[in-house]
Amino acid sequence: MRVPAAEPSLEARASIIGMSDIRQVDVAIVGGGIIGMAIAWRARQRGMSVTVLERDVLGRGTSRVAAGMLAPVVEVEFGDAGRRMLELGLRSAHLWPAFASELEASCGRSVGLMRTGTLLLARDADDARELERQLDFRRSLGLAVTRLRPSQAREREPALAPTVRLALDAGDDHSVDPRLVLDALGHACETAGVDVRAHTPVASIQLDVSGKRVGGVVLEGGEQVRAAHVVLAAGPWSGQIDGVPSAARVPVRPVKGQILRLRDPAGPGMLRTVVRFRGGYLVPRADGRYVLGATVEERGFELSATAGGVYELLRDAHELVPGISELEIEELSVGLRPGTPDNAPAIGAAAVDGLIWATGHYRNGILLAPLTAELVLGVIEGGHELDALLPACAPERFAVDTLAVAS
């Protein structure tokens, strides 16, 4: 009886590929979401050859589901980690207007930047007390936040319910449409000459013969892409790439979020400002659409939508903006945020030369995209302008003890 030949290993498949099938680039980026594409665009602008390797459809993962809030003031949390994140968020929010303008000019497409500010709303006495505490905290950090009486909040946004107890106005927190940003980045990268490859899963990081420097990546089919620098920007899937030494790994987990997209048949105008409340947010678009989200669920890679999650989002939003009951449901999406143990991003050089992390942005991937691109390019080019920001997101904070690994 004829015994079928054994399937060759990944390494063996890679070794027998002809040299003509091995691509050599300056930068290989694993992940085609807004983070990976922003890095690719900036790298290509600086004359580097770039390949983006996306496991699925370009931009169809976390970035496409995101609401697009640029909200460092609203998102800041108590504690040292929260303050470090605030510094990153404020810096990136400052970069966004110029980033959006340059991106729009490069491809002739809008990215939906809406500079309308954000309102934090209290629905009852408990929420109002918490908002007062949040107001004091933000003022202690020197952030521009204004306390609004219920009548002032309703004057600002007439669609708010008369039961609103208190509001805070974060006038510098805005929003953008991630789907428009992804579309614009795709065209900008294509025009600039970035090699973008969809449906191209990366199986493993490849090290050079010394084992101390990255050599490129190996695709699931065995093809090699050699690169002087490899950027891991695959969101919640970043931790699933093989070949990264234990001492250089970053623990990234998926955090599930259910989110609704609604449309007003009457057109735009019901709500002009982003509103945040305990349990969710409502983000208006310029065309009369609204994004209502989002649940926060530790469910691994589960992507099923649930009646309970949708009900809670609609119930909580309806108490503060009753008019949403008249909106049409266009889409129910489920996305996975990339979280780290401290929910701060991992941006910067790994313990392996040439390997760079750009993941773990959790709820702030859209906000931090321009800054992440600048930080990664700074690492690649050896610049020092933004070095002061790198400790707040250094991947090395998750490093495994090398002695323990060796033993």
C-alpha positions in Angstrom: 0.0 0.0 0.0 1.3 3.4 -0.9 1.9 5.7 2.1 1.1 9.3 1.4 4.0 11.7 1.8 4.1 13.6 5.0 3.1 17.3 4.9 6.3 19.4 5.0 6.7 21.7 8.0 6.3 25.4 7.8 10.0 25.9 7.9 10.6 23.2 5.2 8.0 24.8 2.9 9.7 28.2 3.4 13.1 26.8 2.7 12.2 25.2 -0.7 10.6 28.4 -2.1 12.6 29.7 -5.0 14.4 33.1 -4.5 12.0 34.7 -7.0 9.2 34.0 -4.6 10.9 35.8 -1.7 10.1 39.5 -1.5 12.5 41.9 0.2 11.2 45.2 1.7 12.3 47.8 4.2 9.1 47.4 6.3 6.6 44.5 6.6 3.5 45.4 8.5 1.2 42.7 9.9 -2.3 44.1 10.0 -4.3 46.2 7.6 -6.4 48.3 10.0 -6.1 52.0 10.7 -2.9 51.6 12.7 -1.1 49.4 10.2 -2.2 51.5 7.2 -1.3 54.8 8.9 2.2 53.4 9.6 2.5 52.2 6.0 1.5 55.5 4.5 3.9 57.5 6.7 6.8 55.0 6.0 6.2 55.1 2.2 6.2 59.0 2.4 9.7 58.7 3.8 10.9 56.6 0.9 10.7 53.1 2.4 9.5 50.1 0.6 6.5 48.8 2.5 4.3 45.6 2.4 1.1 45.4 4.4 -0.1 41.8 5.2 -3.8 41.6 6.2 -5.3 38.3 7.3 -8.8 39.2 6.0 -10.3 42.0 4.1 -8.5 45.3 4.4 -9.8 47.2 7.4 -12.7 44.8 8.2 -11.6 44.0 11.7 -11.5 46.3 14.8 -11.1 49.5 12.8 -14.3 49.1 10.7 -16.5 48.5 13.8 -15.0 51.4 15.8 -17.1 54.5 16.5 -14.2 56.9 15.9 -14.2 59.1 19.0 -11.2 61.3 19.5 -11.7 61.7 23.2 -8.6 61.9 25.4 -10.4 64.2 27.9 -13.4 62.0 28.3 -11.4 58.8 28.3 -8.9 59.7 31.0 -9.0 57.5 34.0 -7.7 57.8 37.6 -4.2 56.6 38.5 -0.7 56.7 37.0 -1.6 54.6 34.0 -4.6 56.8 33.2 -2.3 59.9 33.2 0.2 58.3 30.9 -2.6 57.4 28.5 -3.8 61.0 28.7 -0.5 62.3 27.5 -0.5 60.0 24.5 -4.1 60.8 23.8 -3.7 64.6 23.9 -0.6 64.4 21.7 -2.4 62.4 19.1 -5.6 64.5 19.2 -3.4 67.5 18.5 -2.0 65.6 15.4 -5.4 64.6 14.1 -6.5 67.8 12.2 -3.3 68.0 10.2 -3.3 64.2 9.7 -6.9 64.4 8.4 -6.3 67.4 6.2 -3.2 65.8 4.6 -4.9 62.5 4.1 -7.9 64.2 2.4 -5.7 66.2 0.2 -3.7 63.1 -0.9 -6.7 61.2 -2.1 -9.5 63.7 -2.5 -11.8 61.9 0.0 -13.3 63.1 3.3 -12.5 61.3 6.6 -15.5 62.7 8.4 -13.7 64.7 11.0 -16.4 66.5 13.1 -15.1 69.1 15.6 -18.2 69.3 17.7 -17.0 68.4 21.2 -18.4 65.8 23.6 -21.1 66.0 26.3 -20.9 63.6 29.3 -24.5 63.2 30.7 -25.9 62.2 34.0 -29.3 60.5 34.0 -29.9 60.4 37.8 -28.5 61.6 41.1 -25.8 59.0 41.3 -24.6 59.8 37.9 -24.6 63.5 38.7 -22.4 62.9 41.8 -20.0 60.9 39.7 -19.8 63.6 37.1 -18.9 66.2 39.8 -16.1 63.9 40.8 -15.0 63.5 37.2 -15.1 67.3 36.8 -12.8 67.9 39.8 -10.4 65.2 38.5 -10.2 66.7 35.0 -9.7 70.2 36.3 -6.9 69.0 38.6 -5.2 67.8 35.4 -5.7 71.2 33.7 -8.2 69.9 31.2 -10.8 72.1 29.6 -14.1 70.8 30.9 -17.2 72.9 31.6 -20.1 72.1 33.9 -23.5 72.6 32.3 -26.9 72.8 34.1 -29.6 70.6 32.6 -31.2 73.6 30.8 -27.8 74.6 29.3 -27.3 71.0 28.1 -30.7 70.9 26.5 -30.2 74.4 24.9 -27.0 72.9 23.4 -28.8 69.7 22.3 -32.6 70.0 22.2 -33.0 66.3 21.6 -31.8 65.5 25.2 -34.5 64.3 27.6 -35.8 66.7 30.2 -34.7 64.2 32.9 -31.0 64.9 32.3 -29.6 65.8 35.7 -26.2 67.3 34.7 -23.7 67.5 31.8 -20.0 68.1 31.3 -18.8 69.7 28.1 -15.5 68.5 26.8 -15.1 70.9 23.9 -11.9 69.6 22.6 -13.0 65.9 22.2 -14.2 65.3 18.7 -14.9 62.4 16.3 -14.0 60.9 12.9 -15.5 58.2 10.7 -13.1 55.2 10.8 -14.6 53.7 7.6 -13.9 56.9 5.7 -10.4 57.1 7.2 -9.7 53.5 6.1 -11.0 54.2 2.6 -8.8 57.3 2.4 -5.8 55.5 3.7 -6.3 52.6 1.3 -6.3 55.0 -1.7 -3.4 57.0 -0.3 -1.3 53.9 0.2 -2.1 52.6 -3.2 -1.2 55.9 -4.8 2.1 56.1 -2.8 3.1 52.6 -3.9 2.5 50.5 -0.8 2.1 46.8 -1.5 -1.1 45.9 0.3 -2.0 42.2 0.4 -5.4 41.2 1.7 -6.3 37.6 2.6 -2.7 37.0 3.5 -2.3 35.6 7.0 1.1 35.6 8.6 2.1 32.4 10.2 5.3 33.3 11.8 7.9 35.9 12.5 11.3 34.9 11.0 14.6 35.6 12.7 18.0 35.9 11.0 20.7 33.3 11.6 21.9 35.0 14.8 18.4 34.7 16.3 18.7 38.2 17.6 17.3 40.2 14.8 14.1 39.9 12.7 14.6 38.6 9.2 11.0 38.9 7.9 7.8 36.8 8.1 6.6 33.5 6.7 3.0 33.4 5.3 0.7 30.5 5.9 1.4 29.2 2.5 5.1 29.1 3.2 6.1 32.3 1.2 8.7 34.5 2.8 8.6 38.3 3.0 12.0 39.4 4.1 12.1 42.8 5.8 14.6 44.9 7.8 11.7 45.8 10.1 8.5 44.0 11.0 5.6 45.8 12.7 3.0 43.8 14.5 -0.2 45.8 14.1 -2.7 43.0 14.0 -4.9 44.2 16.8 -6.3 41.4 19.0 -4.7 38.9 16.7 -1.2 40.2 17.3 -0.5 37.7 20.0 -1.3 34.8 17.8 1.7 35.2 15.5 4.3 32.5 16.1 8.0 32.9 16.1 8.2 35.8 18.6 10.6 34.8 21.5 9.0 34.7 24.9 11.0 37.6 26.2 9.7 39.8 23.3 6.1 38.9 23.4 3.2 41.2 24.4 0.0 39.6 25.9 -2.9 40.9 23.8 -6.4 39.8 24.5 -9.7 40.4 22.5 -12.4 42.5 24.3 -15.8 42.1 22.6 -18.0 45.1 21.8 -21.5 45.2 20.3 -22.3 48.3 18.4 -25.3 49.6 16.4 -25.4 51.9 13.4 -28.6 53.9 13.1 -30.0 56.3 10.5 -32.4 59.2 10.7 -34.8 59.2 7.7 -35.3 62.9 8.2 -31.6 63.5 7.7 -29.0 65.1 10.0 -29.9 67.4 12.9 -31.3 65.4 15.8 -28.0 65.5 17.5 -24.9 67.4 16.6 -22.5 66.6 19.5 -21.1 63.3 20.7 -22.8 62.3 23.9 -21.4 59.9 26.5 -23.3 58.3 29.4 -22.9 55.5 31.8 -23.0 52.4 29.7 -22.4 53.9 26.2 -22.2 56.7 23.7 -24.0 58.1 20.7 -21.8 59.5 17.9 -23.5 61.6 15.1 -22.3 61.5 11.5 -22.7 64.4 9.1 -25.2 62.5 6.9 -27.8 61.8 9.6 -26.4 58.5 10.8 -25.5 57.6 14.4 -23.2 55.1 16.0 -24.6 53.7 19.3 -22.2 51.6 21.4 -20.7 49.7 22.9 -20.7 46.8 25.2 -17.5 45.7 26.9 -17.3 41.9 27.2 -14.5 39.6 28.1 -15.6 36.7 25.7 -12.4 35.8 23.9 -12.8 35.8 20.1 -16.6 35.2 20.3 -18.4 37.4 17.7 -22.0 36.6 18.3 -24.5 39.5 18.8 -26.9 39.1 21.7 -30.4 40.5 22.4 -29.4 41.5 25.9 -26.4 43.6 24.7 -28.5 45.4 22.1 -31.4 46.0 24.5 -29.1 47.6 27.1 -27.6 49.9 24.6 -31.0 51.1 23.3 -32.5 51.3 26.8 -29.7 53.5 28.2 -29.5 55.7 25.2 -33.3 56.2 25.0 -33.4 57.5 28.6 -31.2 60.4 27.5 -32.1 60.9 23.8 -35.7 59.6 23.4 -35.6 60.4 19.6 -33.4 57.4 18.9 -36.6 55.3 19.0 -37.5 56.8 15.6 -34.2 55.9 14.0 -33.8 53.0 11.6 -31.4 50.2 12.5 -28.9 49.8 9.6 -26.3 47.5 11.1 -25.5 45.5 14.2 -21.8 44.9 14.4 -19.6 43.0 16.8 -15.9 43.9 17.1 -12.9 42.9 19.1 -10.7 45.6 20.8 -7.1 44.7 21.5 -6.4 44.9 25.2 -3.2 44.5 27.2 -3.0 43.7 31.0 -3.0 47.4 31.8 -5.2 48.4 28.8 -2.5 50.7 27.5 -1.0 50.2 24.1 2.3 48.5 23.3 4.1 50.7 20.8 7.8 50.5 20.2 10.8 48.2 19.8 10.7 44.6 21.0 13.5 42.7 22.6 14.4 41.4 19.1 16.1 44.0 16.9 13.9 45.1 14.0 10.6 43.8 15.5 8.2 46.6 16.5 4.9 46.4 18.3 2.0 48.6 17.5 -1.0 47.0 19.2 -3.1 46.9 22.4 -4.8 50.3 21.8 -8.0 49.0 23.4 -10.7 51.7 23.1 -8.3 54.3 21.6 -7.0 52.9 18.3 -8.6 55.5 16.1 -7.5 58.4 18.4 -3.9 57.1 18.6 -3.4 56.2 14.9 -1.4 59.4 13.9 0.8 59.3 17.0 1.4 55.5 16.7 2.6 56.0 13.1 5.0 58.8 14.2 6.3 56.7 17.2 6.9 53.6 15.0 8.7 55.7 12.3 10.8 57.3 15.0 11.9 53.8 16.2 12.7 52.7 12.6 14.6 55.9 11.9 16.3 56.1 15.3 14.8 59.5 15.9 14.5 61.1 19.4 11.8 63.7 19.0 9.1 61.6 20.6 11.2 59.4 22.8 9.7 61.0 25.9 6.3 59.4 25.1 7.6 55.9 24.5 8.0 54.8 28.1 4.3 55.1 28.6 3.6 52.4 26.0 6.9 50.5 25.9 6.4 46.8 25.1 9.2 45.8 27.4 7.0 46.4 30.4 5.5 42.9 29.6 8.9 41.2 29.0 9.3 37.8 30.5 12.3 37.3 32.7 15.0 36.1 30.3 16.7 34.0 33.0 13.4 32.2 33.7 12.9 31.6 30.0 16.4 30.2 29.7 15.9 27.8 32.6 
